[in-house]
Amino acid sequence: MRQFDFMGKRRLAFITSAILLIIAIGALATQQLNLGLDFTGGTLVEVKYEEAPSLDDIRGTLEDADFRDVSVQNFGASTEVLIRLQQAYDPDVGEEVVSLLRDEGTDVDLIRAEFVGAQVGDQLRDQSGMGMLLALGLVMLYVAFRFQYKFALGALLALLHDVIIVIGVFSLFGLEFDLTVLAAILAVIGYSLNDTIVVYDRIRENIRKSRIEHMPTIFNEAINATLSRTLATSGTTLLVLLALLLLGGDLIRNFSIALIIGIGVGTFSSIYVASALLIPLRLQRQDLIPAKKENDDEEEELP
């Protein structure tokens, strides 16, 4: 089987990662995130049509009526539509929306209209941020306990790399960031960590078995040994996510986008961040194989 020199390209990979991180952090600093209704607060209106409507037409009708930040998506069946309005709640907003839609000559029924308060949004934002930090902290402790602290540092930096880039893409392109996207990011953390652990296991095994002292060579052998498994897992997962993106509708579109980006970036980082960083961190054989005591204290000084 062909052996790829992954570590020989690590400097180019570091530059690529640095550029992506700069773009992502720059987008977050200048544009921030387009937070969804789950975080900002606003009004939810659910309506039901006799026949499947055009979501673009519904959105256009409401925007022409001066409703701000309108989000329209199917909710369950194709005849059921969920409308999100980022504005203060008005008890009559549901009837107002239905009246506007009926003026277009369609038969529409109001199912519900409810308000998500800004206080709830702030609480969700704070709790979700703490949850993500807690997840990263537990990951670092787990890897440090199972492997060694240099592995833990590499894994943590790889996960931060993945999360920042995914969030940065949503900020750069103005995609709506809601709880489904947050769930996707947490799934990306788990996926990327699993991929990293597989590579780390083989690196540790090769270091212990091999007599080679050149770490890049050992890392290349480990990554090549797990490459077929990585490509098979990533490939089949991406096929499912592409199906969800194309056929799943608006409700899970951003969820699918976040996972597709995250899996691509996570596969890259498990090789070129989590593993390659072990070289500048100066991982050595002695870090994994305890030095033997000098002839077991000279066999306890035989008389």
C-alpha positions in Angstrom: 0.0 0.0 0.0 1.3 3.5 -0.9 2.7 5.4 2.1 2.0 9.2 2.2 4.4 11.6 3.8 1.9 13.5 5.9 4.5 14.9 8.3 6.6 16.2 5.4 3.7 18.6 4.6 3.0 19.7 8.1 4.5 23.2 7.7 2.2 23.9 4.8 -0.7 22.5 6.8 0.2 24.7 9.7 0.1 27.8 7.4 -3.2 26.7 6.0 -4.7 26.3 9.5 -3.4 29.6 10.5 -4.9 31.4 7.5 -8.3 29.7 8.2 -8.2 30.6 11.9 -7.3 34.3 11.1 -10.2 34.5 8.6 -12.6 32.8 11.1 -11.6 35.0 14.1 -11.7 38.1 11.8 -15.2 37.3 10.7 -16.3 36.8 14.3 -14.7 40.0 15.4 -16.2 42.2 12.6 -19.5 40.5 11.7 -20.3 38.4 14.8 -22.8 35.6 14.6 -26.3 35.8 13.0 -28.0 34.4 16.1 -31.3 32.6 15.6 -34.5 33.1 17.5 -33.4 30.6 20.2 -30.7 33.0 21.3 -32.1 36.5 20.5 -35.8 36.1 21.4 -38.8 36.9 19.1 -42.0 35.4 17.9 -42.9 32.0 16.5 -45.9 31.7 14.2 -47.0 28.3 12.9 -49.5 28.1 10.0 -51.1 25.4 7.9 -51.9 25.5 4.2 -54.3 23.3 2.2 -51.5 22.8 -0.4 -47.7 23.1 -0.1 -46.8 26.8 -0.5 -43.7 28.5 -1.8 -41.5 29.5 1.2 -39.9 32.3 -0.8 -43.3 33.8 -1.6 -44.2 33.7 2.1 -40.9 35.3 3.1 -41.4 38.0 0.4 -44.9 38.8 1.5 -43.9 39.3 5.2 -40.8 41.4 4.3 -42.9 43.6 2.1 -45.1 44.2 5.2 -42.1 45.4 7.1 -41.5 42.4 9.3 -37.8 42.2 10.2 -35.5 39.2 10.1 -38.0 36.8 8.8 -37.2 33.1 8.8 -39.6 30.6 7.0 -39.3 26.9 7.0 -41.4 23.7 6.7 -42.3 22.2 10.0 -43.2 18.5 9.7 -45.4 18.2 6.6 -44.9 20.3 3.5 -48.2 22.1 4.1 -47.1 23.2 7.6 -44.9 26.3 7.9 -43.0 27.8 10.8 -42.4 31.5 10.7 -39.8 33.1 12.9 -39.9 36.9 13.5 -37.2 38.6 15.5 -39.3 41.3 17.0 -41.2 42.1 20.2 -44.3 40.0 20.8 -47.7 41.3 19.9 -50.8 39.2 20.9 -52.3 39.9 17.5 -49.2 39.1 15.4 -50.5 35.6 14.5 -53.7 36.9 13.1 -51.9 39.7 11.3 -49.5 37.2 9.6 -52.4 34.9 8.6 -54.3 37.9 7.2 -51.4 38.9 5.1 -51.0 35.4 3.7 -54.7 35.1 3.0 -54.6 38.3 1.0 -52.4 36.4 -1.5 -55.4 34.2 -2.3 -54.4 31.1 -0.3 -56.3 29.2 2.5 -54.2 29.5 5.6 -55.0 28.4 9.2 -53.2 29.7 12.3 -51.9 26.8 14.5 -50.1 28.8 17.2 -48.2 32.0 17.9 -45.9 32.3 20.8 -43.0 34.4 22.2 -39.5 33.4 23.1 -38.2 36.0 25.5 -34.7 37.6 25.2 -34.0 36.5 28.8 -34.5 32.9 27.7 -32.2 33.6 24.8 -29.4 35.0 27.0 -29.8 32.0 29.4 -29.5 29.6 26.5 -26.4 31.4 25.2 -24.6 31.4 28.5 -25.5 27.7 29.3 -24.5 26.6 25.8 -21.1 28.4 26.1 -20.5 26.8 29.5 -21.5 23.4 28.1 -19.0 23.7 25.3 -16.1 24.8 27.6 -17.0 22.0 30.0 -16.9 19.4 27.2 -13.5 20.7 26.0 -12.1 20.6 29.6 -13.3 17.0 30.1 -11.8 16.0 26.8 -8.4 17.3 27.8 -8.6 15.5 31.2 -9.6 12.2 29.4 -6.8 12.4 26.9 -4.2 13.3 29.5 -5.3 10.4 31.7 -5.4 7.9 28.8 -2.2 9.0 27.0 0.0 11.8 28.2 -0.3 15.6 28.7 1.3 16.4 25.4 -1.4 14.3 23.6 -4.0 16.2 25.6 -2.7 19.6 24.6 -2.6 18.5 20.9 -6.2 17.1 21.1 -7.5 20.3 22.8 -5.9 22.6 20.2 -7.3 20.5 17.4 -10.8 20.7 18.9 -10.5 24.4 19.3 -9.3 24.7 15.8 -12.3 22.8 14.5 -14.9 24.7 16.6 -13.5 28.2 15.7 -13.4 27.4 11.9 -17.0 26.0 11.9 -18.3 29.0 13.8 -16.2 31.4 11.7 -17.8 30.0 8.5 -21.3 30.7 9.9 -20.2 34.3 10.8 -18.5 34.9 7.5 -21.5 33.9 5.3 -24.2 35.2 7.7 -25.8 31.8 8.2 -28.2 31.5 11.1 -26.7 30.1 14.3 -29.4 28.4 16.4 -29.6 25.4 18.8 -29.4 22.9 16.0 -26.1 24.3 14.8 -24.8 24.3 18.4 -25.8 20.6 18.6 -23.9 20.0 15.4 -20.8 21.6 16.8 -20.9 19.4 19.9 -21.2 16.4 17.5 -18.2 17.7 15.6 -16.2 17.7 18.9 -17.1 14.1 19.5 -16.4 13.0 16.0 -13.1 14.8 15.8 -12.0 13.5 19.2 -12.8 9.9 18.1 -10.8 10.3 15.0 -7.9 11.8 17.0 -8.0 9.0 19.6 -7.7 6.4 16.8 -4.6 8.0 15.4 -3.2 8.6 18.9 -3.6 4.9 19.8 -1.6 3.8 16.7 1.1 6.5 17.3 1.5 5.3 20.9 1.6 1.6 19.8 4.2 2.4 17.1 6.4 4.4 19.4 6.5 1.5 21.9 7.2 -1.2 19.3 9.5 0.6 16.9 13.2 1.1 17.3 13.1 4.2 15.1 13.9 7.4 16.9 12.6 9.7 14.0 9.2 10.8 15.2 7.8 12.0 11.9 8.5 8.6 10.4 6.6 6.9 13.2 3.7 9.3 12.9 3.5 8.7 9.1 3.3 5.0 9.6 0.6 5.4 12.2 -1.5 7.8 10.1 -1.2 5.6 7.0 -2.2 2.6 9.0 -5.5 4.3 10.0 -6.1 6.2 6.8 -8.4 3.7 5.2 -10.6 3.6 8.3 -10.7 7.4 8.5 -11.6 7.8 4.8 -14.3 5.1 5.0 -15.9 6.7 8.1 -15.7 10.2 6.9 -16.9 9.3 3.4 -20.0 7.4 4.5 -20.9 10.1 7.0 -20.6 12.8 4.4 -22.8 10.9 2.1 -25.6 10.8 4.7 -25.1 14.5 5.5 -25.3 15.5 1.8 -28.6 13.6 1.6 -29.8 15.5 4.6 -28.6 18.8 3.1 -30.3 18.3 -0.2 -33.5 16.5 0.9 -33.9 17.4 4.6 -35.5 20.8 4.1 -34.8 24.2 5.8 -35.3 22.8 9.3 -31.9 20.9 9.3 -30.1 22.7 6.5 -27.7 24.6 8.8 -27.3 21.6 11.0 -26.1 19.6 8.0 -23.8 22.4 6.8 -22.2 22.6 10.2 -21.5 18.9 10.3 -20.2 18.7 6.8 -17.7 21.5 7.5 -16.9 20.1 10.9 -16.2 16.5 9.6 -13.9 17.8 6.8 -12.0 20.1 9.2 -11.9 17.4 11.9 -10.4 14.8 9.6 -7.8 17.4 8.6 -7.0 18.4 12.2 -6.7 14.8 13.5 -3.7 14.5 11.2 -2.2 18.0 10.8 -3.1 19.6 14.2 -3.5 16.9 16.9 -0.8 14.6 15.5 1.6 17.1 13.9 1.7 19.3 16.9 3.3 16.5 18.9 6.5 17.2 17.0 7.0 20.8 18.1 5.8 19.7 21.6 8.8 17.4 21.5 7.1 14.1 22.2 9.8 11.5 22.9 9.8 7.7 23.5 10.6 8.4 27.2 7.3 10.2 27.6 5.5 6.8 27.0 8.0 4.3 28.2 9.2 4.8 31.8 13.0 4.5 32.1 14.1 1.4 33.8 15.8 1.7 37.1 19.5 1.0 36.9 19.4 -2.8 36.7 16.6 -2.8 39.3 19.0 -1.3 41.8 21.6 -3.8 40.7 19.2 -6.6 41.6 18.9 -5.2 45.1 22.6 -5.5 45.7 23.1 -9.2 45.8 25.4 -10.3 48.7 
